[in-house]
Amino acid sequence: MDEGGLSYMTQQGIRYAQSPQYSDGVAVPRIGEVPSQYADQPSRGHTCVIGAGLAGLAVAKTLRGRNSTFSVLEQTTDVGGLWHSAGSGAPSPGYASLHLNTSSKVSGFSDFPMPNGYPRYPRHDLVAEYLSDFADEFGLREHIRFGVEVVEVAPNPDSGWNVRTRDTATGREEILMFQHVVVATGHHSHPKWPEPAIPGAEQFPGAQLHSYEYFSPADHVGKRVVVAGFGNSAADVSVDLSRLASKTYLSIRRSLHVVPKTMLGIPIDEIASKGWWARMGFDDQRRFVEVVLRVIRGRLADYGIPEPDHRIFSSPVTISDELLSRISHGDITVKPAIDRFDGSAVCFSDGTRVEADAVVYCTGYRIAFPFLPGEWFRDSTGQIALYHRVIPPGRPGLYFAGLIRPVGSITRLLEGQAEWIADLVDGSAGLPHTKEMITEIERHLAAARQRYGPTEIDSIQVDFAPYLESLLSERRARAGSCCAGSTR
């Protein structure tokens, strides 16, 4: 045996895994065979979890609790995903000032809460420490292979999946065979830049960077910086820069509702997870929030921000306690969309222009998994097309965890996804036929288009309580139906 309990054979220069081990040291036979201690449970098979961030750890912990066999493949050197990388200074969705936007009270796992001593909104290093402690508490590290990049996931001709990997240190490739694959890598790895490029951008002499490359305002002391975007990252980065830059401009193409982290003294994600909130109808929820925002914040137009062209909950919101204050104090100047560059000047759609030393594009991320064909998880319009946001129809044994954007904390929803995935892995539940799955997907996408819009990000928006209930209902409805389902 070598390397994490895997033995190998070599063919055409690529090593193939033969028999990974269960945590108790018993070798797992090759795909299609069953170890004696699980002879009465033939649906059990070795599972690959790609990614050791929040979603991957949720799945790993659940699989371990079910005594399922699994291996986690993680490209970096530790658990935690973006929370681990945020303090490194390397390109990452996380920057030095990153904090949770959701309350620590509801952001921890249900059976491993965040420590009482944590602030309400912990900084990235505390979240990374928490996730490291979580992995240790539940014995997950022994199942994780660090420094392993997944290059390709392809169907095995006989059964299951071939996962081609590359060692990030040596470049050595190998193919591992699994019965199930869970994609848990998140959707903040592929920066999205303005398309087409803004006229004159190539001649702009200053720095142009994506928020993925931004780390600290210390790199911009005394400079004039334009931040393009109006999501959470744009709010954080512009507030961050406004403390050290000589001038900070926030360029807004489309306005969004700005929501503080707490309303009436209650963290907004705690509100979203309460029973009384779930019992309110959608229209009542919307009216409630609109009234509260008008009372505690007033009109966005009073801060120089265009009023949104949509009502609350019809688009993602921008969560910030500091943005409006920094604008009110003159530390951030609001501008419309960038129209073009003219040498070192940034020209805006209202005809105004400012001299700038740098532009930071907080323009989001593309949803991409380079190791998978896009058509496996998208429809013809480019939207994410997964049954209950987890299952790609016609790809048995392939699952996605964490590919959602909730109103509220994501952790409980990840636990719900993980329990359902574990049901499917261990055979305690099955799936409906492909036609039924496609019908549910089409219904969700139609509702998402009507409420949010037609983009890929719009297609993964979910409401906390209804989505969690849909997962629970699916598990109850399919319990014991392991013979149902679609075929590849």
Sequence and secondary structure as in RCSB ss.txt:
>XXXX:A:sequence
MDEGGLSYMTQQGIRYAQSPQYSDGVAVPRIGEVPSQYADQPSRGHTCVIGAGLAGLAVAKTLRGRNSTFSVLEQ
TTDVGGLWHSAGSGAPSPGYASLHLNTSSKVSGFSDFPMPNGYPRYPRHDLVAEYLSDFADEFGLREHIRFGVEV
VEVAPNPDSGWNVRTRDTATGREEILMFQHVVVATGHHSHPKWPEPAIPGAEQFPGAQLHSYEYFSPADHVGKRV
VVAGFGNSAADVSVDLSRLASKTYLSIRRSLHVVPKTMLGIPIDEIASKGWWARMGFDDQRRFVEVVLRVIRGRL
ADYGIPEPDHRIFSSPVTISDELLSRISHGDITVKPAIDRFDGSAVCFSDGTRVEADAVVYCTGYRIAFPFLPGE
WFRDSTGQIALYHRVIPPGRPGLYFAGLIRPVGSITRLLEGQAEWIADLVDGSAGLPHTKEMITEIERHLAAARQ
RYGPTEIDSIQVDFAPYLESLLSERRARAGSCCAGSTR
>XXXX:A:secstr
 BTTTB EEEETTEEEE   B TTS B  STT   GGGTT TT   EEEE  SHHHHHHHHHHHHTT  EEEEES
SSSS THHHHTTT SS S  TT B SS HHHHSBTTB   TTS SS BHHHHHHHHHHHHHHTT GGGEEESEEE
EEEEE SSSSEEEEEEETTT  EEEEEESEEEE   S SEE   SS  TTGGG  SEEEETTT   GGGGTT EE
EEE  SHHHHHHHHHHTTTSSEEEEEESS   EE SEETTEEHHHHHTSHHHHHS HHHHHHHHHHHHHHHT  G
GGGT    SS TTSS  EE SSHHHHHHTTSSEEEE EEEEETTEEEETTS EEE SEEEE   EE   TTS GG
GTB TTS B  BTTTB TT TTEEE S  EEES SHHHHHHHHHHHHHHHHTSB    HHHHHHHHHHHHHHHHH
HT SSTTGGGEEEHHHHHHHHHHHHHHHBT TT     
